[in-house]
Amino acid sequence: MGSEDGAKRGNEQRTRLLGHDQIPPPPSPSPSMQHCGDKPADKLLTLPTVLTLGRVAAVPLFVSTFYVDSWWGTTATTSIFIAAAITDWLDGYLARKMRLGSVFGAFLDPVADKLMVAAALVLLCTRPLDVDMFEQAPWLMTVPSIAIIGREITMSAVREWAASQNSKILEAVAVNNLGKWKTAMQMTALTILLATRDSSLGGSDTLIASGVALLYISAGLAIWSLIVYVGKIWKVLIR
């Protein structure tokens, strides 16, 4: 035993003398391995997410300017809504183009859209435009507003349920072209109805009528898209 311990100590001394008493660093991975294993971090605050947060923060300002009884109040309200509509497109474009998509951003984006649209619909219902059309039929804004908001609440619940199910059901509720057309019609209709609150605009009656017509079309598309989504889910469930 003593001779074996002495031999071990002698080997250790020779190793130190040769300069090999430190553990060599592990070899660095090859460039190909680094490339394959490279995965962007899922950051909480990316540029698209900041734009989306800006839309959420703009909702109180949007509501406040709506009740300002002057030309600049109407201009500010309409400008905020248009800016929200533009950033809604822009944050999605940047997320795809710059690969800055995140789980938090994907959750927040539809929430921001629904908040702004619901706020605009409720505001227009509480203070209808001062034209003969709404005096004769005060329910004109209420009916499509209930349809649109009710559809959004239902779809949010459906998507939350689908997220807890298998991937096929989740694919069935993915956004389709019908939903995109619905959103475009909604944004256009609400922009027209918000802008025509300015009585100085010429031909406002015609613009208001076109805005109401587009709002009803968007409400129809909203209900239709909901039926399509439910139909897709039903097909997956009965298989």
Backbone as CSV, one residue per row, in Angstrom:
resi,resn,N_x,N_y,N_z,CA_x,CA_y,CA_z,C_x,C_y,C_z
1,MET,0.829,-1.198,0.000,0.000,0.000,0.000,0.865,1.250,0.000
2,GLY,1.957,1.236,0.834,2.830,2.401,0.894,3.514,2.661,-0.410
3,SER,3.958,1.560,-1.125,4.630,1.748,-2.407,3.680,2.305,-3.444
4,GLU,2.390,1.887,-3.424,1.416,2.377,-4.399,1.133,3.857,-4.180
5,ASP,1.026,4.284,-2.895,0.792,5.705,-2.601,1.976,6.536,-3.037
6,GLY,3.160,6.008,-2.828,4.348,6.754,-3.233,4.414,6.902,-4.730
7,ALA,4.019,5.835,-5.464,4.033,5.914,-6.922,3.052,6.951,-7.417
8,LYS,1.853,7.005,-6.780,0.836,7.985,-7.192,1.332,9.396,-6.965
9,ARG,1.986,9.630,-5.770,2.495,10.969,-5.489,3.582,11.346,-6.479
10,GLY,4.408,10.372,-6.867,5.467,10.653,-7.837,4.897,11.029,-9.185
11,ASN,3.860,10.325,-9.619,3.218,10.654,-10.904,2.620,12.051,-10.872
12,GLU,1.966,12.438,-9.724,1.373,13.763,-9.617,2.443,14.842,-9.683
13,GLN,3.617,14.589,-9.017,4.695,15.581,-9.061,5.234,15.747,-10.461
14,ARG,5.383,14.616,-11.182,5.885,14.717,-12.560,4.886,15.471,-13.443
15,THR,3.581,15.273,-13.206,2.568,15.965,-14.008,2.627,17.465,-13.776
16,ARG,2.834,17.885,-12.502,2.924,19.315,-12.204,4.162,19.914,-12.849
17,LEU,5.259,19.176,-12.806,6.491,19.667,-13.414,6.324,19.853,-14.920
18,LEU,5.539,18.991,-15.550,5.327,19.099,-16.996,4.297,20.168,-17.354
19,GLY,3.642,20.759,-16.328,2.690,21.839,-16.597,1.317,21.353,-16.972
20,HIS,0.947,20.111,-16.621,-0.363,19.574,-16.989,-1.246,19.371,-15.769
21,ASP,-1.038,20.209,-14.734,-1.833,20.020,-13.533,-3.209,20.670,-13.642
22,GLN,-3.510,21.409,-14.708,-4.820,22.019,-14.894,-5.649,21.180,-15.851
23,ILE,-6.956,21.146,-15.583,-7.851,20.388,-16.450,-8.060,21.162,-17.743
24,PRO,-7.832,20.551,-18.867,-7.981,21.285,-20.131,-9.433,21.679,-20.346
25,PRO,-9.659,22.840,-20.960,-11.032,23.284,-21.200,-11.719,22.365,-22.200
26,PRO,-13.056,22.217,-22.092,-13.758,21.360,-23.038,-13.695,21.931,-24.436
27,PRO,-13.678,21.082,-25.439,-13.594,21.582,-26.814,-14.838,22.374,-27.168
28,SER,-14.631,23.473,-27.913,-15.772,24.303,-28.327,-16.518,23.602,-29.444
29,PRO,-17.836,23.760,-29.480,-18.607,23.094,-30.519,-18.284,23.643,-31.898
30,SER,-18.455,22.813,-32.866,-18.166,23.216,-34.237,-19.185,24.240,-34.704
31,PRO,-18.876,25.040,-35.744,-19.823,26.032,-36.250,-21.149,25.421,-36.652
32,SER,-21.111,24.218,-37.215,-22.361,23.603,-37.646,-23.236,23.252,-36.447
33,MET,-22.604,22.796,-35.359,-23.359,22.474,-34.155,-23.937,23.739,-33.535
34,GLN,-23.142,24.830,-33.562,-23.635,26.082,-33.020,-24.828,26.570,-33.813
35,HIS,-24.770,26.423,-35.135,-25.855,26.902,-35.980,-27.128,26.097,-35.748
36,CYS,-26.982,24.790,-35.621,-28.155,23.941,-35.435,-28.796,24.170,-34.077
37,GLY,-27.958,24.434,-33.067,-28.501,24.599,-31.735,-28.891,26.024,-31.417
38,ASP,-28.646,26.946,-32.369,-28.936,28.343,-32.141,-30.439,28.571,-32.199
39,LYS,-31.002,29.105,-31.134,-32.447,29.360,-31.079,-32.664,30.705,-30.420
40,PRO,-33.425,31.614,-31.055,-33.617,32.932,-30.475,-34.380,32.856,-29.156
41,ALA,-33.960,33.668,-28.215,-34.627,33.682,-26.915,-36.008,34.313,-27.047
42,ASP,-36.933,33.770,-26.316,-38.306,34.273,-26.328,-38.375,35.468,-25.376
43,LYS,-38.022,36.648,-25.884,-37.985,37.841,-25.055,-39.398,38.295,-24.737
44,LEU,-39.537,38.919,-23.578,-40.849,39.405,-23.162,-41.236,40.659,-23.933
45,LEU,-40.295,41.582,-24.114,-40.588,42.842,-24.780,-39.802,42.945,-26.079
46,THR,-40.447,42.633,-27.176,-39.881,42.853,-28.497,-40.562,44.086,-29.098
47,LEU,-40.075,44.547,-30.250,-40.661,45.734,-30.877,-42.139,45.551,-31.196
48,PRO,-42.556,44.418,-31.792,-43.997,44.228,-32.021,-44.815,44.239,-30.728
49,THR,-44.269,43.657,-29.658,-44.992,43.636,-28.385,-45.120,45.035,-27.797
50,VAL,-44.089,45.857,-27.962,-44.152,47.243,-27.484,-45.246,48.006,-28.229
51,LEU,-45.347,47.791,-29.543,-46.412,48.430,-30.322,-47.789,47.973,-29.832
52,THR,-47.911,46.695,-29.525,-49.183,46.163,-29.026,-49.528,46.763,-27.662
53,LEU,-48.533,46.874,-26.786,-48.754,47.500,-25.479,-49.175,48.956,-25.646
54,GLY,-48.626,49.612,-26.676,-49.016,50.993,-26.961,-50.489,51.103,-27.320
55,ARG,-51.012,50.110,-28.043,-52.435,50.106,-28.381,-53.300,49.944,-27.129
56,VAL,-52.857,49.081,-26.234,-53.608,48.896,-24.987,-53.599,50.194,-24.171
57,ALA,-52.448,50.836,-24.071,-52.322,52.077,-23.296,-53.108,53.218,-23.926
58,ALA,-53.355,53.146,-25.234,-54.066,54.223,-25.930,-55.574,54.177,-25.714
59,VAL,-56.093,53.066,-25.205,-57.552,52.935,-25.036,-58.120,53.995,-24.088
60,PRO,-57.542,54.227,-22.892,-58.078,55.288,-22.029,-58.020,56.665,-22.681
61,LEU,-56.952,56.946,-23.408,-56.835,58.230,-24.102,-57.894,58.342,-25.203
62,PHE,-58.131,57.244,-25.886,-59.160,57.184,-26.921,-60.538,57.505,-26.343
63,VAL,-60.857,56.927,-25.199,-62.151,57.167,-24.541,-62.256,58.616,-24.079
64,SER,-61.165,59.143,-23.546,-61.182,60.517,-23.022,-61.419,61.533,-24.134
65,THR,-60.746,61.392,-25.253,-60.899,62.358,-26.343,-62.269,62.259,-27.002
66,PHE,-62.917,61.098,-26.906,-64.236,60.934,-27.526,-65.248,61.906,-26.925
67,TYR,-65.117,62.199,-25.632,-66.078,63.065,-24.955,-65.664,64.533,-24.944
68,VAL,-64.638,64.887,-25.687,-64.255,66.291,-25.827,-65.106,66.907,-26.936
69,ASP,-65.914,67.897,-26.586,-66.849,68.497,-27.544,-66.189,69.633,-28.316
70,SER,-65.305,69.264,-29.209,-64.673,70.240,-30.101,-64.123,69.494,-31.309
71,TRP,-63.703,70.251,-32.311,-63.210,69.619,-33.538,-61.955,68.806,-33.277
72,TRP,-61.094,69.300,-32.360,-59.844,68.577,-32.136,-60.082,67.279,-31.369
73,GLY,-61.177,67.243,-30.575,-61.496,65.999,-29.885,-61.838,64.891,-30.868
74,THR,-62.664,65.234,-31.863,-63.014,64.259,-32.900,-61.791,63.852,-33.702
75,THR,-60.953,64.834,-34.036,-59.733,64.537,-34.802,-58.796,63.625,-34.017
76,ALA,-58.640,63.920,-32.720,-57.751,63.101,-31.885,-58.288,61.679,-31.750
77,THR,-59.596,61.552,-31.527,-60.201,60.226,-31.383,-60.003,59.392,-32.641
78,THR,-60.299,60.003,-33.792,-60.158,59.285,-35.066,-58.699,58.946,-35.340
79,SER,-57.802,59.876,-35.024,-56.365,59.637,-35.268,-55.840,58.485,-34.410
80,ILE,-56.272,58.432,-33.155,-55.838,57.341,-32.271,-56.324,56.005,-32.813
81,PHE,-57.563,55.968,-33.285,-58.108,54.712,-33.806,-57.376,54.287,-35.079
82,ILE,-57.091,55.241,-35.967,-56.358,54.915,-37.202,-54.948,54.423,-36.865
83,ALA,-54.289,55.097,-35.902,-52.946,54.671,-35.496,-52.976,53.258,-34.921
84,ALA,-54.026,52.945,-34.161,-54.155,51.595,-33.602,-54.342,50.570,-34.711
85,ALA,-55.130,50.909,-35.726,-55.347,49.992,-36.846,-54.057,49.754,-37.631
86,ILE,-53.265,50.825,-37.811,-51.999,50.694,-38.547,-51.004,49.843,-37.756
87,THR,-50.887,50.109,-36.452,-49.937,49.327,-35.646,-50.383,47.874,-35.497
88,ASP,-51.696,47.635,-35.613,-52.183,46.252,-35.587,-51.593,45.475,-36.755
89,TRP,-51.557,46.110,-37.930,-50.929,45.460,-39.099,-49.411,45.439,-38.945
90,LEU,-48.853,46.559,-38.448,-47.397,46.699,-38.411,-46.744,45.716,-37.450
91,ASP,-47.326,45.501,-36.273,-46.669,44.603,-35.317,-46.664,43.163,-35.826
92,GLY,-47.740,42.765,-36.536,-47.740,41.427,-37.125,-46.711,41.286,-38.231
93,TYR,-46.580,42.341,-39.037,-45.598,42.324,-40.130,-44.177,42.240,-39.587
94,LEU,-43.877,43.043,-38.564,-42.530,43.037,-37.980,-42.231,41.707,-37.293
95,ALA,-43.239,41.135,-36.640,-43.027,39.853,-35.964,-42.661,38.768,-36.963
96,ARG,-43.292,38.797,-38.143,-42.981,37.792,-39.175,-41.677,38.112,-39.890
97,LYS,-41.501,39.373,-40.260,-40.334,39.768,-41.059,-39.042,39.666,-40.266
98,MET,-39.056,40.118,-39.024,-37.851,40.153,-38.201,-37.761,38.965,-37.242
99,ARG,-38.715,38.035,-37.358,-38.753,36.855,-36.490,-38.705,37.242,-35.014
100,LEU,-39.585,38.185,-34.662,-39.637,38.675,-33.292,-40.910,38.234,-32.579
101,GLY,-41.532,37.190,-33.093,-42.742,36.690,-32.456,-42.447,36.113,-31.077
102,SER,-43.384,36.276,-30.171,-43.233,35.742,-28.821,-44.582,35.235,-28.334
103,VAL,-44.542,34.384,-27.329,-45.779,33.842,-26.762,-46.614,34.963,-26.147
104,PHE,-45.945,35.876,-25.434,-46.648,36.989,-24.804,-47.281,37.900,-25.849
105,GLY,-46.544,38.167,-26.923,-47.076,39.009,-27.995,-48.258,38.381,-28.691
106,ALA,-48.182,37.071,-28.919,-49.292,36.362,-29.560,-50.545,36.388,-28.694
107,PHE,-50.353,36.374,-27.373,-51.498,36.466,-26.461,-52.061,37.878,-26.425
108,LEU,-51.178,38.890,-26.400,-51.605,40.273,-26.179,-52.223,40.913,-27.414
109,ASP,-51.781,40.522,-28.599,-52.224,41.185,-29.828,-53.748,41.139,-30.005
110,PRO,-54.397,39.976,-29.945,-55.860,39.975,-30.093,-56.573,40.680,-28.952
111,VAL,-55.971,40.679,-27.751,-56.578,41.389,-26.626,-56.620,42.888,-26.914
112,ALA,-55.512,43.429,-27.427,-55.451,44.861,-27.756,-56.474,45.225,-28.825
113,ASP,-56.613,44.372,-29.844,-57.586,44.624,-30.908,-59.005,44.656,-30.362
114,LYS,-59.343,43.680,-29.542,-60.702,43.580,-29.005,-61.013,44.755,-28.077
115,LEU,-60.035,45.200,-27.297,-60.255,46.335,-26.407,-60.578,47.600,-27.192
116,MET,-59.806,47.868,-28.242,-60.020,49.089,-29.015,-61.339,49.046,-29.776
117,VAL,-61.650,47.912,-30.410,-62.895,47.784,-31.170,-64.101,47.849,-30.237
118,ALA,-64.046,47.136,-29.118,-65.160,47.146,-28.174,-65.377,48.547,-27.605
119,ALA,-64.294,49.250,-27.307,-64.411,50.620,-26.792,-65.086,51.527,-27.816
120,ALA,-64.674,51.412,-29.074,-65.262,52.244,-30.132,-66.751,51.950,-30.301
121,LEU,-67.121,50.682,-30.274,-68.528,50.308,-30.444,-69.379,50.808,-29.283
122,VAL,-68.895,50.638,-28.069,-69.650,51.080,-26.890,-69.794,52.599,-26.893
123,LEU,-68.735,53.309,-27.231,-68.786,54.777,-27.267,-69.793,55.273,-28.303
124,LEU,-69.786,54.667,-29.478,-70.715,55.082,-30.528,-72.160,54.745,-30.167
125,CYS,-72.349,53.706,-29.357,-73.707,53.366,-28.907,-74.186,54.327,-27.817
126,THR,-73.280,54.744,-26.942,-73.685,55.633,-25.849,-73.926,57.057,-26.326
127,ARG,-73.248,57.443,-27.406,-73.462,58.785,-27.963,-73.630,58.672,-29.473
128,PRO,-74.843,58.325,-29.921,-75.064,58.151,-31.367,-74.876,59.468,-32.129
129,LEU,-74.594,59.333,-33.393,-74.436,60.506,-34.241,-75.769,61.233,-34.381
130,ASP,-75.689,62.540,-34.454,-76.891,63.376,-34.479,-77.422,63.495,-35.914
131,VAL,-78.021,62.414,-36.391,-78.618,62.398,-37.726,-79.989,61.737,-37.634
132,ASP,-80.831,61.988,-38.644,-82.195,61.451,-38.644,-82.215,59.924,-38.612
133,MET,-81.204,59.321,-39.213,-81.142,57.861,-39.291,-81.218,57.216,-37.910
134,PHE,-80.455,57.753,-36.961,-80.411,57.169,-35.619,-81.592,57.603,-34.763
135,GLU,-82.202,58.725,-35.097,-83.394,59.143,-34.365,-84.576,58.245,-34.715
136,GLN,-84.657,57.836,-35.972,-85.749,56.968,-36.408,-85.512,55.506,-36.026
137,ALA,-84.262,55.102,-35.982,-83.922,53.709,-35.640,-82.741,53.713,-34.676
138,PRO,-82.980,53.961,-33.389,-81.878,54.059,-32.412,-81.126,52.757,-32.200
139,TRP,-81.685,51.655,-32.688,-81.053,50.351,-32.506,-80.022,50.035,-33.602
140,LEU,-79.860,50.953,-34.569,-78.991,50.677,-35.716,-77.560,50.330,-35.301
141,MET,-77.028,51.017,-34.307,-75.661,50.740,-33.842,-75.625,49.600,-32.833
142,THR,-76.711,49.423,-32.097,-76.723,48.429,-31.018,-76.648,47.001,-31.555
143,VAL,-77.398,46.714,-32.609,-77.481,45.344,-33.129,-76.120,44.823,-33.613
144,PRO,-75.425,45.526,-34.525,-74.121,45.001,-34.953,-73.077,45.011,-33.843
145,SER,-73.198,45.971,-32.908,-72.232,46.035,-31.804,-72.340,44.800,-30.916
146,ILE,-73.581,44.400,-30.589,-73.781,43.196,-29.777,-73.277,41.961,-30.520
147,ALA,-73.549,41.902,-31.828,-73.108,40.751,-32.621,-71.580,40.648,-32.645
148,ILE,-70.909,41.775,-32.849,-69.441,41.768,-32.955,-68.794,41.455,-31.608
149,ILE,-69.239,42.142,-30.551,-68.643,41.913,-29.226,-68.953,40.498,-28.735
150,GLY,-70.196,40.043,-28.962,-70.548,38.681,-28.560,-69.726,37.638,-29.287
151,ARG,-69.485,37.869,-30.573,-68.658,36.931,-31.349,-67.231,36.886,-30.815
152,GLU,-66.674,38.058,-30.492,-65.288,38.107,-30.003,-65.158,37.397,-28.657
153,ILE,-66.134,37.580,-27.770,-66.091,36.898,-26.475,-66.171,35.386,-26.680
154,THR,-67.076,34.964,-27.570,-67.235,33.535,-27.837,-65.968,32.937,-28.434
155,MET,-65.373,33.624,-29.415,-64.164,33.104,-30.046,-62.992,33.045,-29.069
156,SER,-62.916,34.010,-28.151,-61.849,33.976,-27.145,-61.984,32.737,-26.273
157,ALA,-63.221,32.424,-25.883,-63.453,31.230,-25.068,-63.150,29.965,-25.856
158,VAL,-63.542,29.936,-27.130,-63.296,28.761,-27.982,-61.796,28.540,-28.164
159,ARG,-61.050,29.614,-28.416,-59.598,29.483,-28.626,-58.897,29.070,-27.338
160,GLU,-59.376,29.565,-26.212,-58.779,29.151,-24.934,-59.017,27.662,-24.701
161,TRP,-60.212,27.195,-25.027,-60.503,25.763,-24.894,-59.667,24.957,-25.872
162,ALA,-59.546,25.448,-27.118,-58.779,24.724,-28.136,-57.312,24.597,-27.757
163,ALA,-56.781,25.607,-27.042,-55.379,25.570,-26.634,-55.105,24.428,-25.654
164,SER,-56.143,23.982,-24.947,-55.967,22.880,-24.002,-56.224,21.516,-24.639
165,GLN,-56.610,21.509,-25.918,-56.897,20.265,-26.612,-55.727,19.889,-27.525
166,ASN,-55.978,18.973,-28.472,-54.904,18.536,-29.359,-54.648,19.560,-30.455
167,SER,-53.573,19.346,-31.188,-53.126,20.314,-32.191,-54.108,20.457,-33.348
168,LYS,-54.859,19.407,-33.667,-55.811,19.489,-34.776,-56.929,20.485,-34.479
169,ILE,-57.410,20.499,-33.240,-58.447,21.462,-32.863,-57.876,22.871,-32.858
170,LEU,-56.627,22.998,-32.423,-55.984,24.307,-32.418,-55.818,24.843,-33.834
171,GLU,-55.500,23.967,-34.768,-55.386,24.371,-36.171,-56.735,24.795,-36.741
172,ALA,-57.811,24.193,-36.242,-59.153,24.497,-36.753,-59.581,25.922,-36.434
173,VAL,-59.016,26.514,-35.365,-59.408,27.871,-34.980,-58.340,28.899,-35.341
174,ALA,-57.387,28.507,-36.190,-56.379,29.464,-36.648,-57.050,30.543,-37.499
175,VAL,-56.500,31.746,-37.459,-57.091,32.871,-38.189,-57.092,32.573,-39.685
176,ASN,-58.245,32.799,-40.331,-58.351,32.570,-41.768,-58.645,33.874,-42.492
177,ASN,-58.781,33.809,-43.819,-58.998,35.007,-44.615,-60.334,35.671,-44.296
178,LEU,-61.330,34.873,-43.920,-62.627,35.437,-43.570,-62.504,36.360,-42.356
179,GLY,-61.710,35.940,-41.382,-61.476,36.778,-40.203,-60.727,38.052,-40.543
180,LYS,-59.811,37.969,-41.505,-59.060,39.165,-41.913,-59.971,40.168,-42.618
181,TRP,-60.877,39.660,-43.469,-61.832,40.545,-44.137,-62.764,41.194,-43.116
182,LYS,-63.168,40.430,-42.126,-64.025,40.956,-41.062,-63.342,42.109,-40.342
183,THR,-62.059,41.926,-40.016,-61.310,42.966,-39.312,-61.160,44.213,-40.172
184,ALA,-60.862,44.031,-41.460,-60.708,45.175,-42.366,-62.006,45.971,-42.471
185,MET,-63.123,45.277,-42.607,-64.425,45.945,-42.681,-64.731,46.684,-41.381
186,GLN,-64.435,46.060,-40.271,-64.672,46.666,-38.953,-63.905,47.963,-38.807
187,MET,-62.615,47.915,-39.091,-61.762,49.087,-38.924,-62.195,50.223,-39.843
188,THR,-62.557,49.890,-41.089,-62.996,50.914,-42.037,-64.303,51.548,-41.579
189,ALA,-65.270,50.710,-41.168,-66.570,51.214,-40.730,-66.432,52.115,-39.502
190,LEU,-65.654,51.683,-38.529,-65.516,52.464,-37.299,-64.745,53.759,-37.542
191,THR,-63.766,53.729,-38.429,-63.040,54.963,-38.773,-63.986,55.986,-39.387
192,ILE,-64.860,55.537,-40.303,-65.827,56.440,-40.933,-66.789,57.011,-39.894
193,LEU,-67.313,56.157,-39.020,-68.287,56.607,-38.026,-67.669,57.540,-36.988
194,LEU,-66.412,57.324,-36.662,-65.731,58.224,-35.729,-65.412,59.566,-36.381
195,ALA,-64.994,59.522,-37.635,-64.617,60.758,-38.333,-65.821,61.640,-38.620
196,THR,-66.976,61.032,-38.915,-68.169,61.814,-39.277,-68.831,62.468,-38.072
197,ARG,-68.279,62.308,-36.884,-68.755,63.074,-35.731,-68.413,64.545,-35.878
198,ASP,-67.489,64.853,-36.772,-67.150,66.245,-37.082,-68.191,66.789,-38.062
199,SER,-69.052,67.681,-37.602,-70.155,68.195,-38.422,-69.690,69.036,-39.602
200,SER,-68.418,69.429,-39.604,-67.927,70.262,-40.704,-67.668,69.455,-41.973
201,LEU,-67.668,68.129,-41.863,-67.440,67.297,-43.043,-68.641,67.372,-43.973
202,GLY,-68.384,67.613,-45.258,-69.460,67.673,-46.232,-69.949,66.282,-46.603
203,GLY,-71.256,66.154,-46.849,-71.824,64.864,-47.230,-71.726,63.829,-46.136
204,SER,-71.863,64.278,-44.882,-71.693,63.359,-43.754,-72.790,62.301,-43.705
205,ASP,-73.995,62.637,-44.152,-75.085,61.656,-44.120,-74.752,60.435,-44.973
206,THR,-74.191,60.694,-46.151,-73.811,59.585,-47.037,-72.688,58.764,-46.421
207,LEU,-71.723,59.438,-45.814,-70.607,58.733,-45.182,-71.088,57.891,-43.999
208,ILE,-71.994,58.464,-43.217,-72.519,57.724,-42.066,-73.264,56.477,-42.530
209,ALA,-74.072,56.630,-43.582,-74.818,55.484,-44.111,-73.869,54.397,-44.596
210,SER,-72.778,54.801,-45.260,-71.795,53.808,-45.731,-71.080,53.153,-44.563
211,GLY,-70.798,53.928,-43.512,-70.150,53.363,-42.328,-71.029,52.347,-41.624
212,VAL,-72.316,52.673,-41.497,-73.259,51.737,-40.867,-73.388,50.474,-41.709
213,ALA,-73.469,50.644,-43.032,-73.584,49.481,-43.929,-72.363,48.563,-43.787
214,LEU,-71.168,49.157,-43.750,-69.944,48.361,-43.583,-69.905,47.672,-42.224
215,LEU,-70.450,48.338,-41.210,-70.472,47.737,-39.877,-71.379,46.508,-39.858
216,TYR,-72.511,46.590,-40.549,-73.399,45.432,-40.633,-72.759,44.300,-41.439
217,ILE,-72.018,44.660,-42.476,-71.316,43.631,-43.257,-70.268,42.946,-42.385
218,SER,-69.525,43.737,-41.612,-68.495,43.155,-40.735,-69.131,42.286,-39.653
219,ALA,-70.317,42.694,-39.150,-71.018,41.870,-38.157,-71.456,40.550,-38.780
220,GLY,-71.931,40.611,-40.035,-72.303,39.373,-40.730,-71.109,38.462,-40.941
221,LEU,-69.969,39.053,-41.325,-68.749,38.260,-41.504,-68.276,37.671,-40.171
222,ALA,-68.468,38.431,-39.096,-68.069,37.940,-37.772,-68.864,36.691,-37.390
223,ILE,-70.180,36.745,-37.589,-71.020,35.585,-37.267,-70.710,34.421,-38.208
224,TRP,-70.513,34.729,-39.468,-70.205,33.689,-40.450,-68.897,32.993,-40.099
225,SER,-67.864,33.773,-39.771,-66.569,33.174,-39.422,-66.677,32.319,-38.171
226,LEU,-67.516,32.741,-37.208,-67.723,31.933,-35.998,-68.345,30.587,-36.356
227,ILE,-69.329,30.609,-37.257,-69.967,29.362,-37.696,-68.951,28.461,-38.393
228,VAL,-68.081,29.064,-39.212,-67.050,28.288,-39.921,-66.101,27.630,-38.927
229,TYR,-65.652,28.379,-37.914,-64.745,27.832,-36.900,-65.401,26.675,-36.140
230,VAL,-66.651,26.883,-35.733,-67.358,25.831,-34.992,-67.532,24.591,-35.868
231,GLY,-67.813,24.798,-37.170,-67.933,23.671,-38.087,-66.643,22.883,-38.219
232,LYS,-65.518,23.588,-38.290,-64.218,22.908,-38.377,-63.939,22.101,-37.105
233,ILE,-64.249,22.694,-35.961,-64.032,21.984,-34.694,-64.910,20.734,-34.631
234,TRP,-66.162,20.855,-35.065,-67.085,19.724,-35.030,-66.582,18.568,-35.905
235,LYS,-66.019,18.906,-37.075,-65.480,17.866,-37.962,-64.327,17.126,-37.315
236,VAL,-63.490,17.868,-36.582,-62.360,17.223,-35.891,-62.851,16.333,-34.761
237,LEU,-63.867,16.773,-34.043,-64.344,16.014,-32.879,-65.047,14.713,-33.270
238,ILE,-65.750,14.717,-34.419,-66.534,13.521,-34.782,-65.677,12.485,-35.507
239,ARG,-64.421,12.813,-35.800,-63.556,11.826,-36.474,-63.110,10.740,-35.498
